[in-house]
Amino acid sequence: MREEVGDLLFAVTNIARHLQVEPEAALKLTNRKFRRRFRHIEEALKQRRQEFAATTLEEMEALWQEAKTK
């Protein structure tokens, strides 16, 4: 399975290069975006005094979608 995932990552890297996108830079931007959205969820739950474990998948998805608009 590890080898197959490696093959997939290699293929995606080649596609990025073909599109003239630096793969590492694209990944860094995506990581920043993910952290920003995740912080939004953390803050929203903190304001509600709600724990992650007590949050439904639907609530998490709603917060994630909300974070995407900011």
MMTF fields as JSON, N, C-alpha, C and O atoms, coordinates in Angstrom:
{
  "mmtfVersion": "1.0.0",
  "mmtfProducer": "UNKNOWN",
  "numBonds": 279,
  "numAtoms": 280,
  "numGroups": 70,
  "numChains": 1,
  "numModels": 1,
  "chainsPerModel": [1],
  "groupsPerChain": [70],
  "chainIdList": ["A"],
  "bondAtomList": [4, 2, 8, 6, 12, 10, 16, 14, 20, 18, 24, 22, 28, 26, 32, 30, 36, 34, 40, 38, 44, 42, 48, 46, 52, 50, 56, 54, 60, 58, 64, 62, 68, 66, 72, 70, 76, 74, 80, 78, 84, 82, 88, 86, 92, 90, 96, 94, 100, 98, 104, 102, 108, 106, 112, 110, 116, 114, 120, 118, 124, 122, 128, 126, 132, 130, 136, 134, 140, 138, 144, 142, 148, 146, 152, 150, 156, 154, 160, 158, 164, 162, 168, 166, 172, 170, 176, 174, 180, 178, 184, 182, 188, 186, 192, 190, 196, 194, 200, 198, 204, 202, 208, 206, 212, 210, 216, 214, 220, 218, 224, 222, 228, 226, 232, 230, 236, 234, 240, 238, 244, 242, 248, 246, 252, 250, 256, 254, 260, 258, 264, 262, 268, 266, 272, 270, 276, 274],
  "bondOrderList": [1, 1, 1, 1, 1, 1, 1, 1, 1, 1, 1, 1, 1, 1, 1, 1, 1, 1, 1, 1, 1, 1, 1, 1, 1, 1, 1, 1, 1, 1, 1, 1, 1, 1, 1, 1, 1, 1, 1, 1, 1, 1, 1, 1, 1, 1, 1, 1, 1, 1, 1, 1, 1, 1, 1, 1, 1, 1, 1, 1, 1, 1, 1, 1, 1, 1, 1, 1, 1],
  "groupList": [{"groupName": "MET", "atomNameList": ["N", "CA", "C", "O"], "elementList": ["N", "C", "C", "O"], "formalChargeList": [0, 0, 0, 0], "bondAtomList": [1, 0, 2, 1, 3, 2], "bondOrderList": [1, 1, 2], "singleLetterCode": "M", "chemCompType": "L-PEPTIDE LINKING"}, {"groupName": "ARG", "atomNameList": ["N", "CA", "C", "O"], "elementList": ["N", "C", "C", "O"], "formalChargeList": [0, 0, 0, 0], "bondAtomList": [1, 0, 2, 1, 3, 2], "bondOrderList": [1, 1, 2], "singleLetterCode": "R", "chemCompType": "L-PEPTIDE LINKING"}, {"groupName": "GLU", "atomNameList": ["N", "CA", "C", "O"], "elementList": ["N", "C", "C", "O"], "formalChargeList": [0, 0, 0, 0], "bondAtomList": [1, 0, 2, 1, 3, 2], "bondOrderList": [1, 1, 2], "singleLetterCode": "E", "chemCompType": "L-PEPTIDE LINKING"}, {"groupName": "VAL", "atomNameList": ["N", "CA", "C", "O"], "elementList": ["N", "C", "C", "O"], "formalChargeList": [0, 0, 0, 0], "bondAtomList": [1, 0, 2, 1, 3, 2], "bondOrderList": [1, 1, 2], "singleLetterCode": "V", "chemCompType": "L-PEPTIDE LINKING"}, {"groupName": "GLY", "atomNameList": ["N", "CA", "C", "O"], "elementList": ["N", "C", "C", "O"], "formalChargeList": [0, 0, 0, 0], "bondAtomList": [1, 0, 2, 1, 3, 2], "bondOrderList": [1, 1, 2], "singleLetterCode": "G", "chemCompType": "PEPTIDE LINKING"}, {"groupName": "ASP", "atomNameList": ["N", "CA", "C", "O"], "elementList": ["N", "C", "C", "O"], "formalChargeList": [0, 0, 0, 0], "bondAtomList": [1, 0, 2, 1, 3, 2], "bondOrderList": [1, 1, 2], "singleLetterCode": "D", "chemCompType": "L-PEPTIDE LINKING"}, {"groupName": "LEU", "atomNameList": ["N", "CA", "C", "O"], "elementList": ["N", "C", "C", "O"], "formalChargeList": [0, 0, 0, 0], "bondAtomList": [1, 0, 2, 1, 3, 2], "bondOrderList": [1, 1, 2], "singleLetterCode": "L", "chemCompType": "L-PEPTIDE LINKING"}, {"groupName": "PHE", "atomNameList": ["N", "CA", "C", "O"], "elementList": ["N", "C", "C", "O"], "formalChargeList": [0, 0, 0, 0], "bondAtomList": [1, 0, 2, 1, 3, 2], "bondOrderList": [1, 1, 2], "singleLetterCode": "F", "chemCompType": "L-PEPTIDE LINKING"}, {"groupName": "ALA", "atomNameList": ["N", "CA", "C", "O"], "elementList": ["N", "C", "C", "O"], "formalChargeList": [0, 0, 0, 0], "bondAtomList": [1, 0, 2, 1, 3, 2], "bondOrderList": [1, 1, 2], "singleLetterCode": "A", "chemCompType": "L-PEPTIDE LINKING"}, {"groupName": "THR", "atomNameList": ["N", "CA", "C", "O"], "elementList": ["N", "C", "C", "O"], "formalChargeList": [0, 0, 0, 0], "bondAtomList": [1, 0, 2, 1, 3, 2], "bondOrderList": [1, 1, 2], "singleLetterCode": "T", "chemCompType": "L-PEPTIDE LINKING"}, {"groupName": "ASN", "atomNameList": ["N", "CA", "C", "O"], "elementList": ["N", "C", "C", "O"], "formalChargeList": [0, 0, 0, 0], "bondAtomList": [1, 0, 2, 1, 3, 2], "bondOrderList": [1, 1, 2], "singleLetterCode": "N", "chemCompType": "L-PEPTIDE LINKING"}, {"groupName": "ILE", "atomNameList": ["N", "CA", "C", "O"], "elementList": ["N", "C", "C", "O"], "formalChargeList": [0, 0, 0, 0], "bondAtomList": [1, 0, 2, 1, 3, 2], "bondOrderList": [1, 1, 2], "singleLetterCode": "I", "chemCompType": "L-PEPTIDE LINKING"}, {"groupName": "HIS", "atomNameList": ["N", "CA", "C", "O"], "elementList": ["N", "C", "C", "O"], "formalChargeList": [0, 0, 0, 0], "bondAtomList": [1, 0, 2, 1, 3, 2], "bondOrderList": [1, 1, 2], "singleLetterCode": "H", "chemCompType": "L-PEPTIDE LINKING"}, {"groupName": "GLN", "atomNameList": ["N", "CA", "C", "O"], "elementList": ["N", "C", "C", "O"], "formalChargeList": [0, 0, 0, 0], "bondAtomList": [1, 0, 2, 1, 3, 2], "bondOrderList": [1, 1, 2], "singleLetterCode": "Q", "chemCompType": "L-PEPTIDE LINKING"}, {"groupName": "PRO", "atomNameList": ["N", "CA", "C", "O"], "elementList": ["N", "C", "C", "O"], "formalChargeList": [0, 0, 0, 0], "bondAtomList": [1, 0, 2, 1, 3, 2], "bondOrderList": [1, 1, 2], "singleLetterCode": "P", "chemCompType": "L-PEPTIDE LINKING"}, {"groupName": "LYS", "atomNameList": ["N", "CA", "C", "O"], "elementList": ["N", "C", "C", "O"], "formalChargeList": [0, 0, 0, 0], "bondAtomList": [1, 0, 2, 1, 3, 2], "bondOrderList": [1, 1, 2], "singleLetterCode": "K", "chemCompType": "L-PEPTIDE LINKING"}, {"groupName": "TRP", "atomNameList": ["N", "CA", "C", "O"], "elementList": ["N", "C", "C", "O"], "formalChargeList": [0, 0, 0, 0], "bondAtomList": [1, 0, 2, 1, 3, 2], "bondOrderList": [1, 1, 2], "singleLetterCode": "W", "chemCompType": "L-PEPTIDE LINKING"}],
  "groupTypeList": [0, 1, 2, 2, 3, 4, 5, 6, 6, 7, 8, 3, 9, 10, 11, 8, 1, 12, 6, 13, 3, 2, 14, 2, 8, 8, 6, 15, 6, 9, 10, 1, 15, 7, 1, 1, 1, 7, 1, 12, 11, 2, 2, 8, 6, 15, 13, 1, 1, 13, 2, 7, 8, 8, 9, 9, 6, 2, 2, 0, 2, 8, 6, 16, 13, 2, 8, 15, 9, 15],
  "groupIdList": [1, 2, 3, 4, 5, 6, 7, 8, 9, 10, 11, 12, 13, 14, 15, 16, 17, 18, 19, 20, 21, 22, 23, 24, 25, 26, 27, 28, 29, 30, 31, 32, 33, 34, 35, 36, 37, 38, 39, 40, 41, 42, 43, 44, 45, 46, 47, 48, 49, 50, 51, 52, 53, 54, 55, 56, 57, 58, 59, 60, 61, 62, 63, 64, 65, 66, 67, 68, 69, 70],
  "secStructList": [7, 2, 2, 2, 2, 2, 2, 2, 2, 2, 2, 2, 2, 2, 2, 2, 2, 2, 6, 6, 7, 7, 2, 2, 2, 2, 2, 2, 2, 2, 2, 2, 2, 2, 2, 2, 2, 2, 2, 2, 2, 2, 2, 2, 2, 2, 2, 2, 6, 7, 7, 4, 4, 4, 7, 7, 2, 2, 2, 2, 2, 2, 2, 2, 2, 2, 2, 2, 6, 7],
  "xCoordList": [0.839, 0.0, 0.889, 0.599, 1.959, 2.868, 3.461, 3.581, 3.824, 4.406, 3.399, 3.755, 2.14, 1.096, 0.866, 0.704, 0.852, 0.693, 1.889, 1.725, 3.064, 4.258, 4.133, 4.495, 3.623, 3.412, 2.416, 2.607, 1.365, 0.36, 0.972, 0.736, 1.756, 2.411, 3.37, 3.445, 4.091, 5.009, 4.235, 4.651, 3.121, 2.318, 1.761, 1.785, 1.264, 0.711, 1.808, 1.572, 2.992, 4.121, 4.454, 4.716, 4.444, 4.718, 3.633, 3.933, 2.389, 1.29, 1.48, 1.323, 1.817, 2.039, 3.15, 3.001, 4.227, 5.343, 4.93, 5.32, 4.145, 3.647, 2.794, 2.813, 2.055, 1.206, 1.986, 1.413, 3.3, 4.196, 3.829, 3.86, 3.483, 3.201, 4.272, 4.495, 4.932, 5.952, 5.227, 4.521, 5.379, 4.63, 4.819, 3.847, 6.037, 6.282, 5.599, 5.031, 5.643, 4.988, 3.473, 2.82, 2.915, 1.475, 1.073, 0.04, 1.886, 1.596, 1.676, 0.852, 2.663, 2.784, 1.555, 1.043, 1.083, -0.116, -1.332, -2.14, -1.446, -2.568, -2.499, -3.522, -1.299, -1.138, -1.547, -2.215, -1.143, -1.534, -3.047, -3.643, -3.66, -5.115, -5.798, -6.763, -5.304, -5.877, -5.761, -6.729, -4.571, -4.379, -5.3, -5.856, -5.462, -6.349, -7.786, -8.469, -8.238, -9.612, -9.787, -10.822, -8.781, -8.873, -8.896, -9.616, -8.101, -8.136, -9.523, -9.995, -10.175, -11.537, -12.463, -13.265, -12.339, -13.165, -12.852, -13.762, -11.564, -11.175, -11.759, -12.286, -11.664, -12.183, -13.702, -14.242, -14.379, -15.844, -16.281, -17.217, -15.612, -15.963, -15.625, -16.355, -14.531, -14.146, -15.203, -15.579, -15.682, -16.726, -18.011, -18.732, -18.292, -19.494, -19.278, -20.211, -18.028, -17.642, -17.994, -18.567, -17.629, -17.945, -16.648, -15.728, -16.578, -15.407, -15.506, -16.597, -14.335, -14.319, -15.1, -15.876, -14.886, -15.527, -17.05, -17.748, -17.559, -19.005, -19.589, -20.758, -18.779, -19.201, -19.483, -18.677, -20.639, -20.999, -20.24, -19.704, -20.21, -19.572, -20.275, -19.629, -21.57, -22.343, -21.974, -21.851, -21.797, -21.392, -19.995, -19.739, -19.098, -17.73, -17.74, -17.033, -18.536, -18.621, -19.167, -18.682, -20.175, -20.738, -19.685, -19.574, -18.924, -17.857, -16.767, -16.229, -16.445, -15.43, -15.89, -15.12, -17.144, -17.684, -17.706, -17.437, -18.023, -17.997, -16.574, -16.376, -15.607, -14.21, -13.759, -12.921, -14.295, -13.907, -14.352, -13.781, -15.358, -15.854, -15.063, -15.251, -14.186, -13.425, -12.062, -11.295],
  "yCoordList": [-1.184, 0.0, 1.254, 2.227, 1.218, 2.359, 2.678, 3.84, 1.635, 1.813, 2.436, 3.292, 2.003, 2.551, 4.032, 4.831, 4.398, 5.807, 6.612, 7.732, 6.05, 6.702, 6.933, 7.998, 5.942, 6.088, 7.212, 8.004, 7.266, 8.313, 9.697, 10.613, 9.85, 11.132, 11.518, 12.682, 10.544, 10.795, 11.293, 12.253, 10.648, 11.047, 12.458, 13.257, 12.765, 14.1, 15.157, 16.247, 14.843, 15.768, 16.04, 17.183, 15.01, 15.194, 16.012, 16.828, 15.807, 16.602, 18.069, 18.953, 18.33, 19.707, 20.369, 21.499, 19.676, 20.232, 20.495, 21.501, 19.588, 19.774, 21.046, 21.745, 21.331, 22.528, 23.764, 24.837, 23.6, 24.677, 25.2, 26.402, 24.257, 24.548, 23.854, 22.652, 24.606, 24.022, 23.193, 23.762, 21.872, 21.006, 21.363, 21.391, 21.632, 21.943, 23.239, 23.318, 24.256, 25.531, 25.339, 25.912, 24.531, 24.27, 23.559, 23.87, 22.615, 21.892, 22.81, 22.71, 23.701, 24.65, 25.547, 25.796, 26.033, 26.869, 26.1, 26.632, 24.857, 24.028, 23.767, 23.782, 23.529, 23.315, 24.553, 24.447, 25.739, 26.985, 27.146, 27.513, 26.866, 26.982, 26.02, 26.392, 24.795, 23.803, 24.269, 24.192, 24.757, 25.206, 26.37, 26.43, 27.302, 28.445, 27.971, 28.446, 27.065, 26.556, 25.747, 25.834, 24.971, 24.163, 25.056, 24.776, 26.138, 27.098, 27.707, 27.939, 27.966, 28.497, 27.529, 27.941, 26.262, 25.253, 25.224, 25.198, 25.228, 25.219, 26.411, 26.262, 27.584, 28.796, 28.75, 29.128, 28.29, 28.203, 27.244, 27.538, 26.103, 25.142, 25.692, 25.454, 26.42, 27.033, 28.041, 28.076, 28.857, 29.831, 29.143, 29.661, 28.003, 27.241, 26.396, 25.796, 26.366, 25.496, 24.038, 23.31, 23.661, 22.327, 21.583, 22.151, 20.327, 19.487, 18.845, 18.626, 18.552, 17.86, 16.553, 16.227, 15.825, 14.513, 14.607, 13.649, 15.771, 15.96, 16.625, 17.01, 16.755, 17.439, 16.415, 15.521, 16.564, 15.62, 15.945, 17.04, 14.985, 15.178, 16.299, 17.076, 16.374, 17.409, 18.798, 19.745, 18.919, 20.204, 20.598, 21.758, 19.617, 19.879, 20.335, 21.273, 19.677, 20.039, 21.45, 22.211, 21.805, 23.159, 24.194, 25.236, 23.91, 24.842, 24.918, 25.994, 23.791, 23.769, 24.628, 25.423, 24.46, 25.251, 26.738, 27.586, 27.045, 28.43, 29.0, 30.136, 28.207, 28.642, 28.918, 29.791, 28.199, 28.39, 29.74, 30.239, 30.337, 31.633, 32.796, 33.939, 32.516, 33.597, 33.743, 34.601],
  "zCoordList": [0.0, 0.0, 0.0, -0.695, 0.777, 0.857, -0.513, -0.899, -1.229, -2.562, -3.526, -4.336, -3.435, -4.31, -4.016, -4.938, -2.743, -2.381, -2.896, -3.38, -2.792, -3.334, -4.827, -5.328, -5.539, -6.979, -7.27, -8.193, -6.477, -6.646, -6.427, -7.214, -5.36, -5.083, -6.207, -6.598, -6.713, -7.824, -9.045, -9.694, -9.357, -10.515, -10.338, -11.274, -9.15, -8.891, -8.998, -9.519, -8.513, -8.617, -10.082, -10.458, -10.895, -12.322, -13.008, -13.88, -12.629, -13.198, -12.821, -13.664, -11.557, -11.105, -11.92, -12.385, -12.082, -12.867, -14.316, -14.908, -14.874, -16.24, -16.331, -17.344, -15.272, -15.221, -14.781, -14.587, -14.627, -14.196, -12.804, -12.537, -11.932, -10.529, -9.705, -9.853, -8.839, -7.967, -6.907, -6.075, -6.912, -6.001, -4.525, -3.77, -4.112, -2.702, -2.296, -1.206, -3.152, -2.854, -2.768, -1.896, -3.675, -3.654, -2.362, -1.769, -1.939, -0.7, 0.515, 1.425, 0.534, 1.645, 1.735, 2.827, 0.587, 0.583, 1.099, 1.86, 0.681, 1.129, 2.63, 3.315, 3.137, 4.579, 5.365, 6.393, 4.878, 5.551, 5.555, 6.567, 4.411, 4.296, 5.268, 5.937, 5.344, 6.255, 7.705, 8.463, 8.094, 9.477, 9.817, 10.914, 8.862, 9.092, 9.298, 10.205, 8.489, 8.619, 9.903, 10.563, 10.246, 11.458, 12.696, 13.654, 12.675, 13.79, 13.934, 15.048, 12.802, 12.838, 13.583, 14.421, 13.268, 13.939, 15.43, 16.258, 15.772, 17.185, 17.933, 19.035, 17.334, 17.979, 18.126, 19.166, 17.089, 17.148, 18.246, 18.991, 18.352, 19.394, 20.777, 21.739, 20.872, 22.146, 22.585, 23.757, 21.655, 21.968, 22.414, 23.267, 21.85, 22.223, 23.48, 24.013, 23.936, 25.06, 24.737, 25.547, 23.539, 23.035, 22.721, 22.132, 23.111, 22.861, 21.475, 20.949, 20.901, 19.61, 19.684, 18.786, 20.746, 20.886, 20.923, 20.591, 21.332, 21.431, 20.184, 20.168, 19.158, 17.938, 16.848, 16.587, 16.221, 15.152, 13.878, 13.71, 13.006, 11.7, 10.93, 10.228, 11.062, 10.374, 10.899, 10.123, 12.225, 12.81, 12.344, 12.021, 12.314, 11.85, 10.396, 10.027, 9.582, 8.169, 8.004, 7.166, 8.799, 8.729, 9.107, 8.462, 10.138, 10.555, 9.485, 9.223, 8.873, 7.81, 6.632, 6.093, 6.244, 5.132, 5.482, 4.632, 6.726, 7.207, 7.114, 6.682, 7.52, 7.479, 6.043, 5.818, 5.09, 3.69, 3.157, 2.187, 3.772, 3.306, 3.873, 3.457, 4.815, 5.475, 4.896, 5.332]
}
